[in-house]
Amino acid sequence: MSLRKGLVIFLLCTFGVSVFVLLTSVDRRTFALLFEADKRALLIALILVVLAWCCDALRFCAVARAASEKISFRLGLILTWLHYFGCAVTPMQTGGGPFQIYVLYKGKMPIGKGVAITLTRTLLSMLLLGLVVPLAVILEPDLLRGHHILTGFFSYVVIFVIFSWTLVVISLLRPQIIKRWGQIIILLLKRIGLVKPRSVLFMIRRINREIDNYNMNFRLFFTSGRSFFIKAVVFSFLHLLFLFSVLPVLIWSVGLEFNYVQTILAQGVFMFILYFVPTPGASGFAEAGGAIIFSLLVPWNMAGIMALAWRFFTEYLAILMGAFVALRMLGWGMTEEIFRKDREDFEADE
């Protein structure tokens, strides 16, 4: 899938499903509540989003320091926005990493270390969300009860997460196994003609070197970089807390009652699921699923509006910033190349 195609799918799914959600949920009472809404809440929501971005940027800085590297707060913000943009145009939100790794590489950081830093950033979020999910299922069982599609998808996500964490553990404890798998994949790609014979040895050596770098830097997080890693965990918690506080503010703005803890748990379950939706940026599913989940918190005639407003503040703004940064820093051509993960952009350091 090309960058252009991913962007088109994201926009079509987002706008198409958003229109459907509004048509099936909005009524006269919705407009009445919106006209009476406290407009100051929009400013508060924006401030919370900016604070979430800052915490995410500081998390990048802390993880980099834990790996014996140093990046500026400004670069941390750029990496944050690029992550949102990359995830918006790729299935299962996997595209943020290549942009971040490329920018770090251009800043003279080895690829293996860049992979370790960006992967750790994502794993910290997934770990915290993974802790929220069982609490939500226990304390708020109605979040999944009766929603067979969400329940089935949730089960799929749990299996996928267990598989992903198994790979991470194997890569740390038995890196030779990952190297062997990498060699097998390269040879299979050679057999079907996707890798040239003269490039096989170079690619195998490169993969082995980067796996060693990745493994070494991951171990730094729990040894000499432990204090910075703990700071990264704290910033990860604050990032999610600020982000999840946007929805309660939006509900408060229209004068509806809500339970703050319930809103946090609902968002935790939903965001955990969104990581694994196959559409670019979880588009379509996020808007429709958000309306379904949030209907447990507010009346149905406000659930659709809340879902779209929540997506606007927590996702769309960062995606716009990421698109601006990507095009301003890299240009469309280079952005397309990074999106396709062209290996020529990641040649070995001489």
C-alpha positions, 0 to 999 in steps of 0.5 A: 500500500502506498502513502497516497492510498493509505491517506485516501483510505483513511480520509474516506473511512473517517468521513464516511463513517463519521457522516453515518454516525452523525445521521444515526445519532443526532437529534434535536436534543443534540443541537440544544445541548451543543448550543448550551455547551460551555465553550471554555471546555474546548480550550481546556481540552486543547490544553490537555492535548498539548500537555499529552504531546509534551509528556510524549515528547519527554518520554522520548527524551527519557527513553533516549537517555536510558539508551545513552543517547540525548535528543532535544524536547523539540525533536521529541515533539517532532517524533510524537507528531510523526508517529501519529501521522505514520500510524494514520496512513498504515494498517494496524498503526504500524507506520509511525516507527519508520518515520521516527527511526529515519529521523533519528538515523539522520541525527546520527543514531544507529538504527538498532538503537532507534528501533529500541527507543521507538519500540519501547515508547509503544510498548510502554503505552501498550503495557499501561493500557494492558493494565487498564483493560483487566480492571475495566473488564472487572469493574465495568463488565458492561463495556463489552457485554452484549457487544459481540463484535467488540468482544470478538475483536478484544479476544483477537487483540489479547492473542495478538498482544501475547504473541507480540510480547513473546517475540519481545521476550525471545528477542531479549533472551534468545536473540540467536533465534530471531537472527535465524528467523531473519536469515530464513526470511531473507532466503525466502525473499531471495527465492521469490525474487524480492532480494537480489542474490548479491545482497543476501550476505550484506542484509544478513550481516546487517540484520544480525548487527542491528539485532545485537544493537537492539538487544544491547540497548534494551538491556541498558533500560534496565541497568545503567539507564534504569532511572531514566526508564522509570521517568519514561514510565511516569511520562507514559502514565501522564500522557495517557492521563491527560489524553483520557481527561479530554472526554470527561471535559467534553461531557462536562461541557454539555452539562451531562453527568459522568463518572471520571473513572468509568470514562478512563476505563472505557477509553483504555479498553477502546484505545487498546483495541484500536492498536490492532484495527487493520484499517489505516489509523483505525479509521472508520472503526474508531468513529463507529466503535467510539460511538458504541462505547461512549453510548454507555457513558452518555445518551445515544444522541450525544455519543456520536458527537462525543466520539468525533470530538474525542477523535478530533482532539486526541488524534486528528490534531496530532495527525495534521501536525505530523503531516505538516512536519513530514512534508515540511522536513522531508517532502512528499517524495522522501515521505513516500520512500520512508513509508515504503521502508525502502532499505536504501534509506537505511544503508550501513554506517561507514 
